[in-house]
Amino acid sequence: MPAKRILIVAGKRDERRRHDDAAVLAEQLHSAEAIVSLHVIDAGHGWAQDDGDIASARSWLATLAAA
């Protein structure tokens, strides 16, 4: 996965995942030489009430467009 850009958005209060699942996945992808951006937001498993997930995705996509 060299140089593949990957965004992970994880909910801090996700009741379906262990609290470290996102960090473990990010490390695995990083070990495969992917460029990983991990954003932990104040949300559960579903869509964030404050659109923090959407904001994170938009911000990440903007950095790709600028590159």
N, C-alpha and C positions, 0 to 999 in steps of 0.2 A: 504494500500500500504506500510506497514512497511518494511523498508530496501530495497525497490525497487530503483535501481539506474536509474536516468533519466537525459538525456542531452537535453537541450534546446539551440538551436543556433538561435539568432534573429538578423535581419538586422536593423542597426541603422536608415536606410533610407527606411524602408519597407513602401511602399505606400498603402498596403492593410490592414494594422493593425494599431491600435492606438499605440503610443509610449510606453505605459505601459502594453500592453497585455501580453508580455512575463513575465514580473515581477509579474503580477497578477496570471498568470498560475503557475509560479514557487512557489509562496506563497501558492496557493491552494494545490498543490502537496506536498509541505513541511508540510502543516497542516494535510495531510493524512499520514504523517510519511515517505514519500519517501525521498530519498537522491538525491537532485536536484542540478545539475550544470547548471548555466545559463551563456552563453557566448553571449555578444552583440558584433557584428562585424560591420565593416564599409562596409555595403552592403545594397541592396534593398531587394525585396521579393524573387528573384531568386538566382541562384548560385552566389557566390562571385567571382568577377573578379580576385582577388588575391589568390583564394583558401583558404581564411580564414576559411570558413565553414568546409572544408576538414581537415585543420590543427587542428581545434578545436576538431573535431570528433576523429581524430587519437590520439591526446594527451589524450583525455578522455578515449578512449579505452585502451591506454597504461597503464593508472592508474588502470583500472579494471584488466588487465592481471597481473599487479604487485602485486595486493592484494591477 
